[in-house]
Amino acid sequence: MVAPRTRPVRADGRGGAVTDELHLLDGPQPQAGGLAPIATILDIADIVTRSDWQVRAQIDPGIVRSYATVMRTGGLLPAVEVARINGALYLVDGWHRLEAAKLNGETLISAEVTDMSEQEAQWAAARANLSHGLPLKTREVRAVFRAYVRSRQHRDGRRFKSYREIATDHANRVGHTTIRNWMQQDFPSVFRAMGEDSGRPEAGEAQGIPVITALARAKASLDQAAAEARALNEEDRRELLRHLREIEAKIPDGRPWEPTENSEEDGNPDF
């Protein structure tokens, strides 16, 4: 089990995440709220996982099984980290812990919830991988780099950081020359501005990476469910339809997530 931190709470619904156009030549934006994380217990079904925020090429099944064993035998693991964006909950750190909880059939998980913008959350998710023990492949470091620039970490106030400074921010997993090449290929407008040191308020975006809205991701998930239903038997299809009807009933009344106001004595002491 992941270490519980406080009484259980449940989400009443989800809000949609809004993706704004990034002005990557501007400096970093203020932190969203700046409040301390909310230590709580979440319904796993209320946590959105963004595959584009998981910079590692894949989840390691061996680590998932190991964590699952720790949980089943009463061991404690750190709480997963979750970002609250426009009322919806997005996983930032703890991919293997979350999968281990699912493997064990858990429905609740200990979490720390922090208010963030979408860009802050994406960078927090990428940065977490730099501090983990498992080494990152070069393509995974590049995914971290893209999140770094999208969240404007390449600026220090009004000043562009040097490529050596940016490499240091990436724990020197790659050299500054590689960072420079990636900037030229992925963010050409930022690359040009860094060369000119002009600081013009232009918009920049990674080449070939479209902006995907929360609605588009939700619809794609339903499309995947319909596609996978082809492999289900008749009984499983009926179960899937029943689950879809339950989800359909939740959507109209979905509201941004908030901690419940239950008293401490109403909490579940066994979790």
C-alpha positions, 0 to 999 in steps of 0.5 A, spaced: 500 500 500 502 507 498 503 510 505 496 513 507 497 521 509 490 523 511 482 521 511 479 518 505 476 523 500 473 522 493 472 527 487 465 529 485 467 530 478 472 532 473 473 539 469 477 540 463 484 542 462 485 548 458 491 548 453 494 555 452 498 557 446 505 558 449 509 564 448 516 560 449 520 567 448 517 570 455 519 568 462 517 563 466 510 564 469 508 565 476 506 558 480 499 557 480 497 558 487 503 557 490 500 553 496 502 547 499 500 540 497 494 537 499 496 530 503 489 526 501 487 519 499 484 519 492 479 514 488 484 511 483 479 512 477 479 520 478 486 520 476 488 522 469 494 519 466 497 523 460 502 518 456 505 524 453 507 526 460 511 519 461 517 521 458 520 513 459 519 509 453 515 504 457 513 502 464 517 497 467 513 491 469 518 488 474 518 494 478 510 494 478 510 487 481 516 489 486 512 495 488 505 491 488 509 486 493 511 491 498 504 494 498 501 487 499 506 485 505 504 492 508 510 496 506 509 503 505 511 507 499 511 515 498 505 518 496 504 519 488 504 526 486 498 529 483 496 536 479 490 539 480 488 543 473 482 546 472 479 541 477 481 535 474 487 531 477 493 529 473 498 524 475 505 527 475 509 522 479 508 515 481 507 511 475 509 505 477 506 506 484 499 507 481 500 501 476 502 497 482 496 499 486 491 497 480 495 490 480 493 489 487 486 491 486 486 497 490 481 503 488 484 508 493 491 511 493 495 516 498 496 522 494 499 529 494 495 534 490 498 541 488 495 546 484 498 547 477 498 550 470 498 544 465 505 547 463 508 546 470 505 539 471 508 537 465 515 540 467 514 537 474 512 530 471 518 530 466 523 533 472 521 527 477 524 522 472 531 526 472 531 524 480 529 517 479 535 512 480 533 508 473 537 511 467 534 515 462 535 513 454 537 519 450 530 520 447 527 520 454 532 526 456 529 529 449 522 528 452 524 532 458 528 537 454 521 539 451 517 539 457 523 544 460 522 549 454 514 548 454 514 550 461 519 556 460 524 553 464 530 556 459 529 563 461 531 566 468 527 572 468 528 576 462 535 572 460 535 566 456 539 561 460 546 558 456 546 551 453 551 549 459 546 552 464 540 548 461 544 542 460 546 542 468 538 543 469 538 536 466 543 533 470 548 533 465 545 527 462 547 530 455 552 535 453 550 542 452 552 541 444 546 536 444 541 541 448 543 546 442 542 541 437 535 539 440 533 547 441 534 548 433 530 542 431 524 542 436 524 550 438 527 554 432 524 560 434 527 560 441 533 558 438 534 564 433 532 568 439 537 565 443 542 566 438 540 574 437 539 575 444 533 579 442 527 577 447 522 578 442 515 576 444 514 571 439 510 564 440 514 558 439 512 550 439 515 544 438 516 542 431 511 537 429 507 536 436 500 538 435 496 541 441 491 536 444 485 538 448 482 535 454 476 533 450 480 530 444 484 526 449 477 524 452 474 522 446 480 518 444 480 514 450 473 512 448 475 510 441 480 506 444 475 502 448 471 501 442 476 498 438 478 494 444 471 491 445 472 487 438 476 482 442 471 481 448 466 476 448 459 477 449 459 477 457 465 482 457 461 487 452 455 487 456 460 489 462 463 494 458 456 497 456 454 497 463 461 501 465 460 506 460 453 508 462 455 509 469 461 514 466 455 517 462 451 518 468 457 522 471 459 527 466 453 532 466 454 533 473 462 533 473 465 538 478 472 540 479 475 536 485 475 538 492 477 535 498 471 533 502 470 537 509 469 530 513 471 530 520 477 526 522 473 521 526 469 520 519 476 517 516 477 510 514 482 508 520 484 502 516 487 505 510 
